[in-house]
Amino acid sequence: MKFYLRRFTFYVVTLWAAISLNFLLPRLLPGDPAQIMIGKLRRASGGRPISQETIDSIKALLGADDTPLWQQYLNYWGRLLHGDLGISSTRYPASVGELIAQALPWTVILVGVATVISFVLGIVVGAWVGWRRGTWLDHLVPITTIFQSIPYFWLALVLVAIFSVNLGWLPIIGGYDVFEFPGGPEWSWAFVGSAITHAILPAVTIVLSSVGGWLLGMRNMMVSTLSEDHVVTAEAKGLRPRRIRTAYASRIAQIPSLAGFGIALGFVVAGSIVMEQVFSYPGIGKLMIQSVQGLDYALMQGVFLVITITVLAANFIMDLIYGFIDPRARHNG
Amino acid sequence: MIRRSKRSLAVAIAAGATALSLALAGCSPSGGSSSGADRPLRVWAGSATPVNENFNPFNLDSAVHATFGPIYEPLFFFNQLSSDPPVGLLGDSYEISEDGTVVTVTLKPDLKWNDGEALTAADVVFTMGYGPNKSVDMVSAEAPDDTTVVLTYSKPHFTGLSLTLGSTWIVPEHVWGKITDYMAETNPKPIGSGPYMLKTFSDAAYTVEANPNFRDGEPAVKEVQYIGIDSNQSSQDLLATGKLDWVGQFIANPDAVTGKGVISTLNLQQDPTVLVTCSSAEQGCTGAQTDPAVRQAINVALDRSTIREKAFAGLAGESNPAFLLLPRDEAWLSDPSLETSPQSPNAAEAGAILEAAGYAKGSDGFYGKDGETIDLDLFSPDGWTDYNDAAKLIAEQAGEAGIKITPRTVSDADYWTPISSGDFQMALYGLAASLVADPYSTYHEYFEGVSTAKVGEDPVSGQNYSRYSNPVADAAIVAAGATNDEATKQAAYATVQTEIARDLPYIPVVLNASQSFFNTKDFTGWPSESDLYAVPLPYTSVASAIVLTHLKPVK
């Protein structure tokens, strides 16, 4: 219990530090981000005046108001707890919270599931290849790593050219068929089907380009675990090969991969920026690019905050699972 | 707005969840579209996803494309491809007084907004005095009767006329009269007078449908769907597979999409690409390019036909040193020798110009003066491959004539900052041709002294980044702006053209290509080489609506 309490405290403190840093960063930047944003808005509107309300909210958000810093900090927390992340300047006057809420589910589900599929596939196949080391199965390793080394956007474009443009089997862009559903997402089986078909190609490209790493790592860990004493002992005892493979070798061999998986899961929210660009997929990676290109501080802060929180949450969960799988972590950690 | 987003959020979660729990197990989508009669016309006007829900005609930058033209209209349509008089939209005719201070517009009779309310001169008067439309020079806007609008100005309004009549979006008083903060308004239910009205909106696409109250009757194409797409490649793929009907974008090998006989293309060359030079030593520019002789030598050393072929894939056109859009502006061309810039290089002439100005060739083969070799820096934005290639060719060609130019590429941020502050020698840059058949705005924006600033400061108004300031040209530009008399204007423009073609603060390189692609199998009535009634680009305001009303679905 003490282990879990310690981990929990650690994450609460880290979260507080991350959020506070997010508050401080625009205030520490050279120049006045509020002035930059107001200027940008003014240019975007052809030099016309901007309402006082907007100016006040930008100042409050980016720390150019005259109240003392600690007061601003409290206000910042107050707004955060109310879910108010400010107003985007590139998508003015849409609210940052709304933009993120619309993009998040698409990214989390698609990239998340693709990451899980890629991980499970890599571990299962990697364990098998490691078990049957030295046979023709070893060829799988260079084949999958080749996919990983091909630039992602190129792989995606080639697959689009083959399966979407030439064969016409899969859609080219979007999270669903915008031609069939001009009014946007709706509750219907047809829509769900459309979302599935639109997810296939992006998911396949993510899996193809990331499975090689998991597979290689798992295969090598498997090979080294197989030469360890307890496995040799198990073989000498005459246990069935299947039992040795699953309960003795692969359970131990996957521990390092699990740690990597925790980190990979955390970055799911950051999205696959290139994937979203190639497929015009309505996710959060695109918001991030837009905010950085447009110097949209409010949107940037919002996106980074969400990413920070999910990375922390994913690591927290993985920590708990890790402690469960590997008792050593509980005692030494 | 909030209700909508919550619902779509919930749906998105559910959809995505099911989507991926079953991912990889889907079936192929239904392809093929039948004739144009029973489906919307599908357009990519350049919007990226998520599409912004904003139909506020005062948010010129962030409102969606359909706002300008299809939904809201100005009084008249000025076709930037022709010198014909403007076409009446809400306006039927207009007159400007002798001294240019009183503009009288007659509206067409029995106009209606798309909500059925009457559109009268009172709405136009309201619009002219509303928010950002209120011009400091305007004395009054009055409506003596329902179809007459009288605008009075304190100064001659000749040059501002095309803006007032052609780009002021007329809005209904019964809607906008209640809106005080016009900047923060997103106008999700736009009430306009154009041929289309909003039907559905999502952040991936939006659809407009025919307006039953449109003055000329409903347009033949009943629905137009605007799609959000993030990359040119996706749009090209969608065109090739018949999912899109109208796109304006660069495609290096147009045959790839036109090959099946469904999509046609039209390539228009309008806006000049130039070598912008920081030209004025008095304003604080430094470097050899401040000497007109150096600019003249570069001008004749360029092999523009090679640049057009190699860097611009043969799609760009020939530019001219008078910065006119030909043949549209032919009436204003003062000297036939200014019709086009030299297309083939003449190294000998370049050398002669430099030698006459006191330069001599050094042992390294490059010209210099007072022991200092001409060494010019030329930059272009990284990733604009046509510009980057052109810069390399320009450096090679100038090198052959003995002028040393070093090309380099910079990030977008490093590109705009030096150009606007004047901290540069030469850059590849694009000018915008004037929208009406009169070069006034080009000369005023890019060449007049009031449109520039000293090096270190941004021009407050105008885009004269070359820091060019010439009293003779300035006086002529002012004179042209204050008159409506053709002969006076012609004389003034002749002076301007002589000055700028000799001084070359901007060295013309090519005329940029703009390609449009449209489905001629399912829809007819598109503009063609022989009938350029409007620019066939879906992102050009007003013109796109003019094209839409000319289209007919093929049964």
Chai-1 contact restraints between the chains, C-beta under 6 A:
chainA,res_idxA,chainB,res_idxB,connection_type,confidence,min_distance_angstrom,max_distance_angstrom,comment,restraint_id
A,A44,B,D61,contact,1.0,0.0,6.0,A-B,restraint_1
A,S45,B,M183,contact,1.0,0.0,6.0,A-B,restraint_2
A,G46,B,L60,contact,1.0,0.0,6.0,A-B,restraint_3
A,R48,B,P132,contact,1.0,0.0,6.0,A-B,restraint_4
A,I50,B,M183,contact,1.0,0.0,6.0,A-B,restraint_5
A,S51,B,D181,contact,1.0,0.0,6.0,A-B,restraint_6
A,S51,B,A184,contact,1.0,0.0,6.0,A-B,restraint_7
A,R91,B,N52,contact,1.0,0.0,6.0,A-B,restraint_8
A,P93,B,A184,contact,1.0,0.0,6.0,A-B,restraint_9
A,E98,B,S5,contact,1.0,0.0,6.0,A-B,restraint_10
A,A101,B,L9,contact,1.0,0.0,6.0,A-B,restraint_11
A,P105,B,A12,contact,1.0,0.0,6.0,A-B,restraint_12
A,P105,B,I13,contact,1.0,0.0,6.0,A-B,restraint_13
A,P105,B,G16,contact,1.0,0.0,6.0,A-B,restraint_14
A,W106,B,G16,contact,1.0,0.0,6.0,A-B,restraint_15
A,I109,B,G16,contact,1.0,0.0,6.0,A-B,restraint_16
A,I109,B,A17,contact,1.0,0.0,6.0,A-B,restraint_17
A,I109,B,L20,contact,1.0,0.0,6.0,A-B,restraint_18
A,L110,B,L20,contact,1.0,0.0,6.0,A-B,restraint_19
A,V113,B,L20,contact,1.0,0.0,6.0,A-B,restraint_20
A,V165,B,D237,contact,1.0,0.0,6.0,A-B,restraint_21
A,V165,B,A240,contact,1.0,0.0,6.0,A-B,restraint_22
A,V165,B,T241,contact,1.0,0.0,6.0,A-B,restraint_23
A,G168,B,G31,contact,1.0,0.0,6.0,A-B,restraint_24
A,W169,B,S28,contact,1.0,0.0,6.0,A-B,restraint_25
A,P171,B,P29,contact,1.0,0.0,6.0,A-B,restraint_26
A,I172,B,S234,contact,1.0,0.0,6.0,A-B,restraint_27
A,I172,B,D237,contact,1.0,0.0,6.0,A-B,restraint_28
A,I172,B,L238,contact,1.0,0.0,6.0,A-B,restraint_29
A,I173,B,I229,contact,1.0,0.0,6.0,A-B,restraint_30
A,I173,B,S234,contact,1.0,0.0,6.0,A-B,restraint_31
A,G174,B,A204,contact,1.0,0.0,6.0,A-B,restraint_32
A,V178,B,A204,contact,1.0,0.0,6.0,A-B,restraint_33
A,V178,B,A205,contact,1.0,0.0,6.0,A-B,restraint_34
A,V178,B,I227,contact,1.0,0.0,6.0,A-B,restraint_35
A,P182,B,T200,contact,1.0,0.0,6.0,A-B,restraint_36
A,P182,B,A205,contact,1.0,0.0,6.0,A-B,restraint_37
A,P182,B,T207,contact,1.0,0.0,6.0,A-B,restraint_38
A,P182,B,Q225,contact,1.0,0.0,6.0,A-B,restraint_39
A,G183,B,T200,contact,1.0,0.0,6.0,A-B,restraint_40
A,G183,B,S202,contact,1.0,0.0,6.0,A-B,restraint_41
A,G184,B,S8,contact,1.0,0.0,6.0,A-B,restraint_42
A,G184,B,S202,contact,1.0,0.0,6.0,A-B,restraint_43
A,P185,B,S8,contact,1.0,0.0,6.0,A-B,restraint_44
A,P185,B,V11,contact,1.0,0.0,6.0,A-B,restraint_45
A,P185,B,A12,contact,1.0,0.0,6.0,A-B,restraint_46
A,P185,B,A15,contact,1.0,0.0,6.0,A-B,restraint_47
A,W187,B,V11,contact,1.0,0.0,6.0,A-B,restraint_48
A,F191,B,A15,contact,1.0,0.0,6.0,A-B,restraint_49
A,V192,B,A15,contact,1.0,0.0,6.0,A-B,restraint_50
A,V192,B,T18,contact,1.0,0.0,6.0,A-B,restraint_51
A,A195,B,A15,contact,1.0,0.0,6.0,A-B,restraint_52
A,A195,B,A19,contact,1.0,0.0,6.0,A-B,restraint_53
A,I196,B,A19,contact,1.0,0.0,6.0,A-B,restraint_54
A,I196,B,L22,contact,1.0,0.0,6.0,A-B,restraint_55
A,I196,B,G26,contact,1.0,0.0,6.0,A-B,restraint_56
A,T197,B,G26,contact,1.0,0.0,6.0,A-B,restraint_57
A,T197,B,P29,contact,1.0,0.0,6.0,A-B,restraint_58
A,A199,B,A19,contact,1.0,0.0,6.0,A-B,restraint_59
A,A199,B,L20,contact,1.0,0.0,6.0,A-B,restraint_60
A,A199,B,A23,contact,1.0,0.0,6.0,A-B,restraint_61
A,I200,B,G26,contact,1.0,0.0,6.0,A-B,restraint_62
A,A203,B,A23,contact,1.0,0.0,6.0,A-B,restraint_63
A,Q277,B,D230,contact,1.0,0.0,6.0,A-B,restraint_64
A,S280,B,T49,contact,1.0,0.0,6.0,A-B,restraint_65
A,S280,B,I229,contact,1.0,0.0,6.0,A-B,restraint_66
A,S280,B,D230,contact,1.0,0.0,6.0,A-B,restraint_67
A,S280,B,S234,contact,1.0,0.0,6.0,A-B,restraint_68
A,P282,B,T49,contact,1.0,0.0,6.0,A-B,restraint_69
